[in-house]
């Protein structure tokens, strides 16, 4: 019994050490700006994330098509932007409202979310808007997409992604802060991938936003 207990203690201790090493070498924890400080960013990341979430950012590796990444804001060196890689070097990306087409392949909704509607504040007016949530299969995985329930079709955005660049797309397709606003970004500046939410703005007690894999 004592031998088994010592083994368990060593195993738990080893696991803790490995977690600490991984935290130091591979991950960075980050509290996302909330609506009050950066309303455009906070609105654009819904429904996958929300302003005030505490997340883990994977700082190693090379993100690819469909991954959610953190990049320096090209218009403000002191800020970050969050977007999903929807186009890589040489790709032709076309966005028309909620519709995405990359190299003539459409990425449409495959299913509705478990909770098909959610609410956000408009980043300009603060008016509460009802949004629709859908699941999108993209790259090697899937993610959630938000669109305005009362959708107004926007002009097409078609872009050929240049050498060494990526095209970012917000998960909130209608209230976005992405390459439709500021253009493509250097791929080298978008190496950090958001992979896990530790908890939401309301803290550890909010079970719906606790320990969530970010796709």
N, C-alpha and C positions, 0 to 999 in steps of 0.2 A: 504493500500500500504506500509506504513512504517513498519507495523508488518511483512508483507511478506518479506520485504527487510532485517529486522533484523534476521528473521528465516534463510534466505539464507546465511547471513554472518556467523551466528553461525554454520550452516551446513558445510560451506566451511572451517571455522576455525577448527571444529572438525575433518574433513577429513584430514587436514594438520597435526594436532596433531597425529592422528592415523598413518599416513604415517611416521612421524618422529619416533614414537615409534617402528613401524615395522622395520624401517631401523636400529635402534639401537639394537634391540633384535633379529631380524631374518635374516637380510641381510647384506652383505658386498659388496661394490663396488670395482671393480678390473679392472685395465687396463692390458690386455693381453700383454705379451712380443711380440715385433714385429720381423720381419724376420732378421733384422740386429743384434739383441741381442741374439735371440734363434731360429735359422732357423728351427731346427727339430720340435720344438713345434709348431711354427707358421704354418708350412706346414702340420703337422699331423692333425690339427683341421679343415682344410677346408673339405667340403664347409659349414659346420654349422656355423663356426666362422672364424675370420681372425685375424692375429696379429695386435695389436693396438686397438682392440675393447674394449670398456668400458662395462663391464657386471655386473649383480647382481648375487651374490653367496648366495644361501640359506644355512645358517649355522646350521639349526635345522632340525630334522627329520632323517629318515633312508632311503637313496637312495636304489633303487632296480634294478632289471634286466631292461636294456635298458636306464637307466638314465645316463646323462653326468655329470661326477664328476671331482672335483679337488682334487689331492692327493699330498703329499710331494714326491719329486723325491727320489727314493730309492738309487740313485747313487750320489746325491748332495743335502745335507740338506737345502741349500739355494735356491733351485729351486722348481717349481711345475711341475706336469704333468697333462694332461687332457685326459680322456678316457671315453669310454662308458662301463658300466658294462655288459659284454657279458657272464659272468659265475659267479655263486655263489657257495658256499660250496656244494660239492658233484656233481656238474655238470661236464659233459664231453664236452669240447669245442674243435671243430676242425675248423681250418681256412686254407683254400687253396686259396691263391690269394684273389679274391673278394668274395669268397664263405664262408659263416658262417653256421656251423651246431652245435646246442647245444642239447645234449641228443637225437640225431638222428632226430632232427627237423631242417629243412633248413630255413634260413632267406634270401630269395632272393628279388630282386627288384620287387616292385609292379607297379611302374609308373616311368616315366622320370620326371625330375624336370622341372619347368616352363622355366628355362634357362638350357638346357641340357649339356652345356659345360662351363667350367671355366678354368682359367689359374693360375698356381703356379710356383714358382721358386724351382728348385731342391735344397735341403738343402746342398748338397756337392758342386755342380758345379755352382749353380746360373742360370743354363739354364732354360728358360721358357718352361713349359710343358703344353700341352692341356689335360685336365681331363674330364671324363664323370661324370655327376651327376644323381643319381637315388634316389628314395624314398624307404625306407625300413620300413616295419611294424615290430615292435619289442617291447615286453613287453606290456604295456598299451597304447602305443602311436606309433609314427613313427619319423624318422629322415632322414637326407640326407646323402648319402654315395658317396664318391669320389673314382674313379678308373682311372688309366692311360688309355687313349684311345687306345694306342698301348700296350696292356697288355701282360706281360711275366709271364707265370704260374710259381709260386714258389713252393717250397717243402711244403708239409703239415705240419701244426703245430697242434698236438693233445695233450690236457692237461686235466688231472683230477684235478679239483679245490679242494684244501685241506681244512681242517677245519679252519674256521675263515678267509678265503681268498676270493679274487675276481679276476677275469680275466678281464683286461681292453683291449678294442679294439679301435683303432683310427678310426674316421669317414673317414679319408683319408686312405683307405685300403692298397694302394701301397706304399705311402711315410709315413710310420707310426712311432710312438714312443709309444709303448704299451707293453703288456705282452709278445708279441713275442720277444721283445728285452730285457726286464729286469725281466720277470717272473711275477707270481701272487703277489698281495699285500695284506696286512692285511685289512680286511673290515673296521676295526676301524679307519684306516688312511684315508679312502675315504668317509667321511660323508658329504662333502660339494658339493652341486649340483648347477651347472650353469643353471639358469632358464630364464634369460632375458638379451637382449643386449640393452643398452641405446642408444649408437651410435657407429659408426665405427671410424677408425683411422683418417678419414678426418673431423670428428667433426659432430655437430648437423645438418649441412646443407646437409649431405649425406642422402637423404630420403630413399634410398634402404636399408641402414643399421641402421636405426633409429627405436627404439621402436619395437624390434623383440622378440617374444617368442621363446626361445630356447628349442627344443624338444629333 
